[in-house]
Amino acid sequence: MMKKIFLGLVLLLAVMSGNAQVQSLKAVNYRGAFAPAPTAMWTDGWANWDPNNTVYGTPNVTISDSIRTNTTWTKNNVYQLQGLIYVTNNATLTIEPGTVIRAIGDTSSIKNTSLVVTRGAKLYAVGTATEPIVFTSGYPAGSREPGQWGGIIILGKAPINVSGGQNYIEGIAQSAVTAYGGTDANDNSGTLKYVRCEFGGFIFQPNKEINGFTFGGVGRGTTIDYVQSSFANDDAFEWFGGTVNCSHLVSYRGVDDEFDTDNGFSGTVQFCLGVRDPNLYDATYAAASGASTSEGFESDNDANGTNRSPFTSAIFSNVTLVGPLRGNPSANNNSGKLTSEFKRCARIRRNSRLKIVNSVLMDYPSGLFIDNNFTAVSGETNGLTTDAAKNGTMIFANNLIAGTLTGRTIDWGTPWPASSQTADYPSVYAYFAKNNNDSSASTSGI
């Protein structure tokens, strides 16, 4: 059994020998986010499963201007953010353990409230398991919901695959303080540790959203560890390029995707939990963008599936996804919306080289979808995701998919075109089987 569990990492080592990504992963002898009992769960103490009814203090300090000099927020205050707050001018914002920051950004006078750490600036938000740092809604307990403010946006100087090496974070007007990308893979934007972000995710228009946590060109000198996104009105976590390594991430009851990777993200992400609410999904939630369906993983090289480098090639290891079906799709079908708006555990598309290993993905209508659809652009060379799977630059290995609808471990619409077929991989089903993946109709005992 141990030999089988380690196969996912063995496959990675075989094709990426000496790669810094693989070396940053911790070798464990189990699938999924958590070690077997009696080992304590790493979410104990700091994660919050009922933030809507949590009573937070009344704000006594209002933050409405950009932060241009080194600043410390202390736990004896409760801060209220109003509007877009930029940490700029190479300044460092330090937040003490136990500090609460509240925000309202969905009113007629304040259209978005977010904390934006710009290139060259740093955020040191280092909480503890007993004193996490909390960013949350400014609404009273019992009246909070997704999208009541924006979220946390970190912009760095690490490589992205956009022409010219620079882009502007979506959802905010283009300017020097919204730019991200560069050439420094080791760029340091600070540390987030034991941090929660609740009820964020502001929607400007379809495909222009702020997520719970948005990382644009963030470098591997940055530390992201023990971080929870709850009730985000778009993705819980989205990476636009960059090289940052992350661990111990929780996506809880978000609206769109759990983990969204784009534009050349090439870091590692290990030990992740995603938990869905059957009543929250992108296309039909009142405040959502309506631009897509809700997935566990969504991954693109870029929006047009081009061969631009660096490729989206992040490694996700030891992930547990608990989808909306919750072991009983007929009892939780929401008049058919569950199976039409929630889609897949993992949608890997548009020439992505994403790697998912040693994980347990369950309770979505469908399992793995290797999607070759893309929007071709004149003058650009596009690639197929199935070709990346065939040649080992995209990897889905040593995972368990469980509790999907009958016959949907592999999404029924998954193409495997003739150009991608080999004797070893004549179909996506053969790819799934030959890479040590398993499936189960039931989630009982998992």
C-alpha atoms as one frame of an Amber mdcrd trajectory, in Angstrom:
protein
   0.000   0.000   0.000   2.789   2.444   0.875   4.442   1.765  -2.484   1.200
   2.694  -4.220   0.751   5.865  -2.199   4.215   7.119  -3.054   3.779   6.458
  -6.781   2.435   9.967  -7.381   5.664  11.516  -6.157   7.732   8.848  -7.897
   6.138   9.795 -11.216   6.960  13.421 -10.579  10.545  12.616  -9.672  10.925
  10.594 -12.846   9.999  13.480 -15.107  11.262  16.369 -12.981  14.455  15.101
 -11.401  16.250  17.876  -9.542  13.342  20.267  -9.923  12.923  22.638  -6.973
   9.157  22.068  -7.045   9.439  18.383  -6.161  12.100  19.018  -3.550   9.761
  21.378  -1.688   7.120  18.662  -1.181   6.894  16.633   2.005   6.795  12.867
   1.439   3.916  11.230   3.334   2.402   7.740   3.232  -1.253   8.708   2.769
  -3.594  10.272   0.256  -5.564  13.381   1.045  -5.093  16.353   3.327  -4.857
  14.678   6.713  -2.763  11.980   8.319  -4.791   9.055   9.699  -5.995   9.153
  13.318  -4.825   9.542  16.002  -2.782  12.346  14.422  -4.545  15.654  15.074
  -6.000  17.504  12.089  -3.965  20.557  11.110  -7.186  22.636  10.957  -7.697
  22.276  14.720  -7.822  25.473  16.720  -7.526  28.167  14.060 -10.057  27.280
  11.313 -13.650  28.523  11.729 -16.598  26.475  10.435 -19.329  28.964  11.419
 -18.047  32.486  10.659 -21.544  33.844  10.016 -22.429  33.496  13.687 -19.061
  34.438  15.136 -19.181  37.637  17.173 -16.316  39.967  16.309 -15.436  43.231
  18.033 -16.676  46.657  16.954 -14.173  48.554  14.789 -12.417  51.431  16.487
  -9.816  52.251  13.809 -10.804  53.069  10.209  -8.346  52.527   7.352  -9.294
  54.398   4.181  -5.946  55.531   2.708  -3.022  53.718   1.137  -0.200  52.510
   3.373   3.061  54.098   2.187   5.325  53.634   5.226   6.043  50.686   7.512
   2.919  50.148   9.614   1.798  47.754  12.359  -1.788  46.794  13.171  -2.195
  45.571  16.742  -4.598  43.077  18.252  -5.930  45.558  20.839  -7.720  47.334
  17.960 -10.425  46.194  15.543  -9.777  47.697  12.118 -12.343  48.654   9.488
 -11.234  48.846   5.861 -13.033  51.258   3.552 -12.269  51.097  -0.162  -9.181
  49.833  -1.940  -6.288  49.911   0.507  -2.898  49.668  -1.216   0.317  48.764
   0.579   2.726  50.573  -1.696   6.042  52.448  -1.890   7.930  49.271  -0.787
   6.308  49.557   2.642   5.732  46.654   5.038   2.404  46.094   6.779   2.774
  43.951   9.905  -0.321  42.500  11.606  -0.119  41.091  15.117  -1.543  37.653
  16.021  -5.199  37.810  17.037  -5.961  41.001  15.088  -9.437  41.344  13.507
  -9.951  43.385  10.342 -13.508  44.035   9.141 -14.747  45.422   5.825 -17.896
  46.377   3.921 -17.515  46.856   0.208 -20.925  46.232  -1.370 -22.681  49.515
  -0.583 -23.690  52.339  -2.895 -20.873  54.537  -1.584 -18.163  51.855  -1.359
 -18.133  49.529  -4.353 -15.152  47.440  -3.327 -12.965  47.105  -0.283  -9.769
  45.073  -0.598  -6.264  44.960   0.775  -3.795  45.118  -2.137  -0.104  44.418
  -1.490   1.698  45.928  -4.475   4.986  44.881  -6.082   7.885  45.588  -3.754
   5.673  45.949  -0.678   5.248  43.240   1.965   2.541  41.884   4.238   3.586
  40.084   7.411   0.333  38.693   8.801   1.631  36.005  11.125  -0.971  34.627
  13.491  -0.867  31.493  15.612  -3.111  28.448  15.950  -4.649  29.995  19.058
  -4.632  33.594  17.772  -5.319  33.616  14.033  -5.575  36.872  12.098  -9.091
  37.384  10.702 -10.262  39.440   7.728 -14.052  39.340   7.696 -17.300  41.083
   6.812 -18.310  44.252   8.612 -21.909  43.053   8.822 -23.306  41.778  12.143
 -23.307  38.127  13.115 -26.115  36.242  11.365 -26.316  38.597   8.351 -23.072
  37.847   6.528 -22.887  36.344   3.065 -20.440  35.993   0.168 -19.290  39.138
  -1.594 -19.682  41.737   1.161 -16.162  42.995   0.457 -13.289  42.163  -1.886
 -10.428  40.185  -0.449  -6.665  39.966  -0.091  -4.627  40.615  -3.227  -0.869
  40.100  -3.303   1.114  41.246  -6.352   4.726  40.281  -6.942   7.617  40.303
  -9.387   7.788  36.590 -10.268   7.406  35.392 -13.887   4.048  35.130 -15.652
   3.334  34.013 -19.212   1.638  37.189 -20.443   3.268  38.941 -23.390   5.749
  41.483 -22.067   5.978  39.748 -18.682   3.570  42.097 -16.934  -0.175  42.246
 -16.448  -2.742  44.042 -14.310  -4.854  42.260 -11.760  -8.413  41.792 -12.975
 -11.294  43.738 -11.505  -9.350  46.931 -10.700  -8.390  49.815 -12.998  -4.974
  49.406 -14.613  -2.258  51.468 -12.940   1.215  51.115 -11.449  -0.247  49.749
  -8.215  -2.266  46.993  -9.927   0.602  45.632 -12.061   2.192  42.256 -11.391
   4.828  40.015 -12.928   8.566  40.261 -13.556  11.705  38.162 -13.610  12.413
  37.433  -9.933  11.229  33.905  -9.144  12.463  34.347  -5.549  10.573  37.577
  -4.932   9.331  38.019  -1.361   5.931  39.615  -0.666   5.932  38.650   3.014
   4.252  35.949   5.108   0.645  34.861   5.641   0.321  32.293   8.394  -2.787
  31.376  10.372  -4.926  33.863   8.457  -8.654  33.658   7.654 -10.478  35.610
   4.937 -14.297  35.484   5.204 -17.188  36.666   2.974 -15.011  38.331   0.321
 -15.076  38.031  -3.447 -16.328  41.162  -5.170 -17.759  40.872  -8.696 -17.257
  43.799 -11.075 -18.543  41.991 -14.158 -18.323  38.439 -15.562 -14.705  37.205
 -15.569 -13.530  40.261 -13.628 -13.674  39.274  -9.991 -11.724  39.526  -6.786
 -11.259  36.219  -4.982 -10.833  35.388  -1.330  -7.077  35.265  -1.943  -5.650
  36.493  -5.254  -1.955  35.969  -6.022  -0.479  37.747  -9.048   3.134  36.933
  -9.896   3.957  36.070  -6.274   7.469  34.683  -5.774   8.721  31.705  -3.812
  10.327  33.966  -1.212   6.784  34.512   0.080   5.303  32.202   2.732   1.639
  31.123   2.539   0.768  28.571   5.232  -2.348  27.791   7.303  -4.739  30.035
   5.404  -8.541  29.708   5.170 -10.913  31.291   2.641 -14.580  31.046   3.671
 -17.725  31.998   1.731 -15.815  33.688  -1.079 -18.052  34.999  -3.842 -15.672
  33.774  -6.535 -12.658  31.472  -6.233 -11.265  30.748  -2.806  -7.684  30.870
  -4.140  -6.479  31.989  -7.557  -2.913  32.198  -8.792  -1.992  34.274 -11.855
   1.510  33.040 -12.619   4.221  33.201 -10.004   6.284  30.625  -8.155   5.048
  30.797  -4.550   4.825  27.560  -2.553   1.752  27.198  -0.312   0.599  24.690
   2.276  -2.305  23.995   4.630  -5.002  25.816   2.663  -8.726  25.609   3.436
 -11.424  26.519   0.925 -14.745  26.549   2.767 -18.158  27.043   1.171 -17.000
  29.216  -1.708 -19.112  30.070  -4.731 -16.929  29.403  -7.791 -13.725  27.303
  -7.825 -11.666  26.069  -4.903  -8.240  26.317  -6.571  -7.820  28.227  -9.855
  -4.432  28.354 -11.608  -3.550  30.488 -14.629  -0.822  32.320 -16.560   2.138
  30.125 -15.662   1.766  29.403 -11.940   4.548  26.949 -11.127   4.671  26.672
  -7.330   3.738  23.755  -5.106   0.609  23.504  -2.964   0.411  20.720  -0.374
  -2.191  19.778   2.250  -5.455  21.395   1.158  -9.075  20.961   2.206 -12.036
  22.062   0.085 -15.602  21.839   1.452 -18.675  22.792  -0.589 -22.107  24.093
   0.388 -24.813  22.570  -1.882 -26.677  25.882  -1.798 -23.809  28.079  -3.007
 -22.742  27.846  -6.647 -21.542  30.330  -9.200 -24.127  30.609 -11.946 -27.213
  30.903  -9.781 -26.023  32.613  -6.625 -27.580  36.072  -6.546 -24.349  38.013
  -6.151 -22.166  35.824  -8.349 -20.656  36.589 -11.719 -22.728  34.043 -13.630
 -19.749  33.482 -15.895 -18.857  29.853 -15.142 -19.703  26.677 -13.317 -18.311
  25.717  -9.932 -15.369  23.296  -9.913 -12.846  21.925  -7.449  -9.797  22.609
  -9.618  -9.814  24.840 -12.691  -6.555  25.268 -14.569  -5.466  27.047 -17.763
  -2.111  27.824 -19.263  -3.791  31.007 -20.404  -7.206  31.991 -21.695  -6.344
  30.913 -25.247  -4.502  27.656 -24.505  -1.264  28.911 -26.028   2.226  27.490
 -25.731   3.515  30.553 -23.930   5.966  29.879 -21.136   6.308  29.590 -18.252
   3.561  26.994 -18.389   1.000  26.597 -15.669   2.709  23.613 -14.043   1.944
  23.839 -10.330   1.966  20.663  -8.232  -0.943  20.019  -5.865  -0.371  17.157
  -3.439  -2.464  15.809  -0.559  -5.725  17.559  -1.338  -9.121  16.498   0.000
 -12.185  17.894  -1.771 -15.661  17.322  -0.324 -18.138  18.348  -3.013 -21.830
  19.273  -2.905 -23.342  15.803  -3.352 -22.357  14.798   0.169 -22.853  11.110
  -0.559 -26.484  11.491  -1.622 -27.071  13.401  -4.868 -30.802  12.715  -5.011
 -31.363  14.279  -1.597 -29.315  17.388  -2.355 -30.220  18.109  -5.955 -31.700
  21.619  -5.530 -34.220  20.991  -8.323 -31.457  19.920 -10.677 -29.124  22.829
  -9.970 -26.535  20.699  -8.224 -25.797  18.710 -11.334 -26.068  21.614 -13.778
 -24.110  24.280 -11.894 -21.593  22.201  -9.982 -19.487  20.249 -12.430 -16.184
  18.513 -11.743 -13.601  17.689  -9.135 -10.913  18.817 -11.582 -11.179  20.629
 -14.917  -7.720  20.811 -16.501  -7.898  22.708 -19.759  -6.366  25.177 -22.223
  -2.943  23.524 -22.459  -2.327  23.453 -18.704   0.518  21.355 -17.264  -1.061
  21.110 -13.805  -0.045  18.185 -11.605  -2.412  16.671  -9.008  -1.119  13.752
  -6.935  -1.868  11.823  -3.727  -5.321  13.382  -3.350  -8.917  12.399  -2.541
 -11.545  14.153  -4.670 -15.174  13.288  -3.950 -18.831  14.216  -4.108 -18.841
  16.285  -7.302 -21.147  15.276 -10.170 -18.062  14.417 -12.273 -14.451  13.581
 -11.552 -11.585  14.348 -13.934 -12.167  16.422 -17.070  -9.187  16.887 -19.393
 -10.582  19.603 -21.634  -9.068  20.427 -25.017 -11.335  23.355 -25.801  -9.697
  26.748 -26.197 -10.204  29.967 -28.108  -7.664  30.058 -30.918  -6.057  33.423
 -31.602  -4.507  34.285 -34.936  -0.731  34.082 -34.859  -0.514  32.046 -31.660
   0.410  28.377 -31.337  -2.036  26.432 -29.191  -1.600  23.054 -27.543  -3.883
  20.269 -26.345  -4.145  19.357 -22.674  -4.344  15.681 -23.659  -0.934  15.970
 -25.342   0.462  17.324 -22.079  -1.059  14.347 -20.250   0.355  11.914 -22.784
   3.903  13.256 -22.579   3.900  13.585 -18.784   4.061  17.349 -18.486   0.531
  17.280 -17.053   0.104  14.660 -14.329  -2.953  13.251 -12.553  -1.626  10.352
 -10.515  -2.278   8.280  -7.409  -5.582   9.999  -6.694  -8.931   8.627  -5.528
 -12.153   9.940  -7.082 -15.246   8.902  -5.146 -18.962   9.599  -4.904 -19.520
  11.022  -8.393 -22.673  10.326 -10.365 -22.849   6.872 -11.908 -20.399   6.544
 -14.769 -18.880  10.001 -14.264 -15.475   9.299 -12.674 -14.191  10.580 -15.998
 -16.357  13.410 -17.274 -18.591  12.144 -20.072 -17.554  14.994 -22.355 -13.809
  14.462 -22.082 -12.219  14.230 -25.549  -9.052  12.289 -26.332  -8.396  13.179
 -29.975  -6.652  10.913 -32.447  -3.608  13.202 -32.421  -3.082  12.422 -28.728
  -3.648   8.669 -28.834  -0.860   6.165 -28.200  -0.755   2.462 -27.451  -0.430
   3.294 -23.748  -3.041   6.048 -23.762  -5.732   5.399 -26.373  -8.246   7.254
 -24.189  -8.552   9.321 -21.041  -9.809   6.185 -19.287  -6.526   4.424 -20.048
  -4.611   7.459 -18.809  -6.563   7.425 -15.542  -5.948   3.714 -14.951  -2.269
   3.639 -15.924  -1.401   6.478 -13.560  -2.403   4.577 -10.432  -5.689   6.390
  -9.853  -8.636   4.696  -8.163 -12.375   5.296  -8.086 -15.193   4.411  -5.719
 -18.930   4.789  -6.125 -19.272   5.411  -2.402 -17.555   7.803  -0.017 -18.293
   5.589   2.967 -15.197   4.982   5.033 -13.067   7.604   3.275
